[in-house]
Amino acid sequence: MFPLQQLGLVVFQGLVDFAAVRSDNSGWISPRISWDGLRDIKLHGSELMGEAWTPVGDAWVPFTLDLLTGHCADGIYEKDMARAVRVGP
C-alpha cells in the first residue's frame, strides 16, 4: 500500500496489478501488468515504475504506471498476449 497525499490517492499493489482509491471515493484498477509478480517498485511524481515478470525468456521487464489514471501502456502481460498464436482447432 502506498498512501500518496500529494495526489489524494492510496495505491494498493496486487500480485499482478494495482488499484487506487481517491479521497472522494473514486479510483481505478490497472490492467494486468505481469504474469506473476512485480518488483523494484519506485514512485516518481505521478508515475509508478517497476519490473513485471514474463515467462517468455524468464525475464523481468520494466513498466510505468500513470497514477492519475491507472493506465499502463507497457505492461508485459498484454504485450505477450497480443503476440500469442492460437494452437489447435
C-alpha positions in Angstrom: 0.0 0.0 0.0 1.3 3.5 -1.0 -0.5 6.5 0.6 0.1 9.4 -1.7 -1.2 12.5 0.0 0.0 14.9 -2.7 -2.1 13.1 -5.3 -5.0 12.4 -2.9 -4.6 8.6 -3.5 -4.0 5.4 -1.8 -2.5 2.8 -4.1 -2.7 -0.9 -3.5 -0.3 -3.4 -5.1 -1.8 -6.7 -6.1 0.2 -9.7 -7.3 -0.1 -8.7 -11.0 -1.8 -5.2 -10.9 -2.5 -2.1 -8.9 -5.7 -0.3 -7.7 -6.2 3.1 -6.2 -8.8 5.0 -4.2 -9.0 8.8 -4.1 -10.2 10.8 -1.2 -13.5 11.4 -3.0 -14.1 7.6 -3.2 -13.4 7.4 -6.9 -10.5 5.3 -8.2 -9.1 2.9 -10.8 -7.8 -0.6 -11.3 -4.9 -1.0 -13.7 -4.8 -3.7 -16.4 -3.0 -6.9 -15.6 0.7 -5.8 -15.9 2.6 -9.0 -15.1 2.3 -12.8 -15.5 3.4 -13.4 -11.9 4.8 -10.8 -9.6 6.1 -7.2 -9.5 9.4 -5.9 -8.1 11.6 -2.9 -7.7 8.6 -0.5 -7.3 9.5 3.2 -7.3 7.4 6.3 -7.2 8.3 9.4 -9.2 5.8 12.2 -9.2 2.6 10.9 -10.7 4.2 7.7 -12.1 5.0 4.4 -10.5 7.8 2.4 -12.1 8.9 -1.2 -11.6 9.5 -4.6 -13.2 7.0 -7.2 -14.2 7.8 -10.9 -14.8 7.2 -12.7 -18.1 7.7 -16.5 -18.7 8.9 -15.6 -22.3 12.6 -15.8 -21.7 12.0 -15.9 -17.9 12.7 -12.2 -17.7 11.8 -9.1 -15.6 10.6 -6.2 -17.9 10.3 -2.5 -16.9 6.9 -0.8 -16.8 5.5 2.6 -16.0 2.0 3.2 -14.5 0.2 6.5 -14.6 -1.0 7.1 -11.0 -3.6 9.6 -12.1 -5.4 7.3 -14.5 -4.2 3.7 -13.8 -3.1 3.5 -17.4 -0.1 1.2 -18.2 1.0 1.2 -21.8 4.0 -1.1 -21.4 2.7 -4.0 -19.2 4.3 -7.2 -20.4 1.2 -9.4 -19.9 -0.8 -7.5 -22.5 2.2 -7.4 -24.9 2.7 -11.2 -24.6 -1.0 -11.9 -25.0 -1.1 -9.7 -28.2 1.7 -11.8 -29.7 0.0 -15.2 -28.8 -0.8 -17.5 -31.6 -3.8 -19.9 -31.4 -2.7 -23.5 -31.5 -5.2 -26.3 -32.4 -8.8 -26.3 -33.5 
